[in-house]
Amino acid sequence: MTDQEKEIVAKASVPMTIANGFRWLFLAIALLLLLLLFFGNKIWEGAAWYDAFVGKAYSFLVWDILLMLLCNILRIAFAARYNRIVKNLK
């Protein structure tokens, strides 16, 4: 593989890596928020501020999971593009 081909392959993998990074970020945020909700139901059961927080947290989680799904779809599309580029180099 020539240096030019290596550069093309490296440039094609950047969007896939970025989409994967955002996917992991949204996954970590969702996991932390779900753990907070799980343990919060045991610790702050019946607290007025916690009950208000739970409604907002679930709304935030819906958007977080939708963005994670979008990142998965983008990652698959970028991986298909990357595979097409690598296949055409040979």
N, C-alpha and C positions, 0 to 999 in steps of 0.2 A: 504494500500500500504506500503510495507516494505521500509526501508532506501535504500536498494540496488536497488529496482525498481525506487525509486525517483531519485537516482543518474543516472540511465540509461536514464530516461526520460529527466532529465536536460541536460545530455550530448548530447542527440539526438536533443534538441531544439537549441543548440548553432549555427550550420551552418545555420539554418533557420533565426535566429536572425541577424547573420552577413550579409546574403544576403539581408535581409530586410533593414538593415542599409545602405548598399551600394546603394540600390534602392532609398532610400530617399535622399542620398547624390547626386546622379546623377540627381534626380528630382529637387533638390534645385539649382544646378548649371545651369540646363537648364532653369529654371524659371527666375533666375537672368539675364542670358544672353539674354533671350527673352525680358525681361523688358528693358534692356539696349538698345537692338536693336529697340524696339518700340519707346521709348522716344528719342533715339538718332536720329532717322529719323526725328523727329520734331525739335530737338535742333540743330544738326550739319548737317543739310541738305546741301549737296554740298561740304562739307569739304573733301579734298583729303585724309587725314589720316583716316577719318571715312569710306570713300568708300573702302579703302584697308582693314580696320578692318572688315567690313561687310562680305566680301568674306571669310576671315579666320574664322570668328565667325560661319557662316553657316556650314562650313566644320567641325568645332569642334562640333557643335550641332548634326550633323549626327552621329558622333562617340559616343557622349554622350547618344543619344537616343538609339543607338544600344546596348551600355553597360547596359543601364537601362532595355532594353528588355531582355538581357541575365540574369540580376539579377532577373527579374520576373520569367523567366523560371526556374532558379536555386531554387528560393524560393518555387515555386510550387512543384518541385521535392523533395526538402528537407521536405516540409510539408507532402507530400505523404509518404515519408520514416518515418517521425515522427508518423504519424497516424497509419502506419503498426506496428511500435514498440509498441505504446500504446495499440493497439488492441490485440496484441499477449501477453501482460502482463496480461490481464484479464482472 
